[in-house]
Amino acid sequence: MILYAIWASGPVFRENQQTGNFRELSGSATRLATLSDAGRITESGVADEIDRLRQVWNKAVESDLDKVLGERVASLDLFDRLQLECVIKVCRQSDSLSDAGRRLFGVSRQEKSKPNDADRLRKYLASFSLDWQRIMEALPGNTGDAPDFPVRKMSGF
């Protein structure tokens, strides 16, 4: 059981917490105890249970970024992946490329004499071989949800 406790407090478990794995971990411990022979949990039982959990967690829900980029996601740095996930989320919550650009560049656009947020966003997406159409086709339906961060409404639009 010590092996199991060490694994459950390690980085593999922490990386997979977002998928609601505390309930699975609790069920896993119960399963280990229930399937133990005469109340003794064996190392092989722990190893089997850890393998089972890893397989379940590897089948986690595919992210929007995975749906848009597919296998190319693996070639992105963490920084680029996190930033692009946020940009895609804002795109899904927006009515148009221009609307998404205004949300994403709401502060820096005020410093420009001729802000062209749609063009800035188009160029950013192109740097990942993406465009508005591809995102909308890969992720049908506007989520309509409010972003998880404050978005300043721009006057005059």
N, C-alpha and C positions, 0 to 999 in steps of 0.2 A: 504494500500500500504506500510505502514511502516513495517508490519509483513513480507511482501515479500522482502523488501530491507534488513531487518535484516537477513533473511534466505539466500538471494543471496550473502551476504558478509560473511557468516559463513563457518564453516569447511566442511560441506557436499558439498557445491558448490566448494570450493577450491580443495577438493579431486577428483573432477570429471572434472576439467578443461582440462585434457589431451585429452578428447574425443571431443573437439571442441564445448564446451557448451556455449560459449559466443553468438554464432549465435542462439542457441536454447533459451537462456535466453532473447535475444532481441525479438525473435518471441513470447516467452511466455508473455512478457510485452505488446506487441502489441495485443495478443489474449485477455489478461485481459481487456485492454481498449476497444477493439472491442465488447466483450461480456458483458460489463458492462451495467447495467440498468440505463438509463438516465445519463450516464457519472459517475456513482458511482460504484467503485470497492468494492465489499463486502469481508468480512473476509472469508466467505465460498467459494467464488470464488478464493481467494488467496490460501486457503487450497487445493482446488481441483487442481489448477494449480501446486502447489508444489508436490502433489502426482503424477500427470501426469509426471512431470520432473524426479522425483525419479524412476518411472517405466522405463522411457526411458533410463536413465543412468545406471540402473541395467542390462540392456540388452546390455551393451557395448561389444565390440569385445573381444573374448576370447584370452588371451595372450598365447604365446608359452608355458610358464610354466604351465598354466591351461591345455593345450592340453597334455602335457607330464605327469603331476602328477595327474590331475583330482581333486577330492575333497581333496586330501592330502595337497594341497596348503594351505588350511585354518589352518593346524597344524604347519606351518612354522612361525618362527619369521620374522619380517621385514628384519633384517640383512641377514638371510639365503635366503629369497625370492629374495632380490635384487641381491645378489651375484650369486645365481643359475640362475637367468634370464640372467645375463651377460655371464655366462659360456655357457648356452644353445645357446645364440646368436652367440658366437664365434664358437661353434661346428657347427652350421648351415652354417657358412661362411667358414668352413674349409673342406679340401678334405679328411681328415682322422683323427683318434684319435691322431696320432702323430703330425700332423700339428696343431691341436687345442691345444695340450699340449705345443708345442713350442711357440705358440702365448700367451698362458696364463702364462707360466712360463719363459718367455724370459729373465728376469733379474736374477732371483734366480738360474736358471739353469747354469749360468756361474760360480757360486761358487762351483758347484758339480764336482767331478772328473769323475763320470759316470752318467750324467743326463739321467733320464728315464722319460721324460715328459708324455708319454702315460700311464705309470704305475701310476704316480701321479694323472693324470686326471681320470683314471679308478677307483682308490681308492676313490677319491673325489665324483664321481658320485655314486659309490656303497654306500656311506654313506647316500644317499637319495634313495636307492634301484633302481638306474638307471644304464643304460649302454649305450654305443654308439649306439648300434642297436635299442634300444627302442626309443631313441631321434630321430634317422633317420626315423623310422617307423611312429612315431607320427607326425613328421614334414617333410613330403617328399619334396625333392628338396633342393639343396644347394642354398642359397640366392645369393651367389656371390657378395654381397655388401661388401664394405670395412667397417671395424669396426669403431665405433664412437670415437675411441681412437687410438693413434699412436701405431703401432706394429712394433717393430724393426725386420728387416729381418736378419736371422741368416746365416752367411757364412758357406760354407762347407756342405750344405744340398741340 
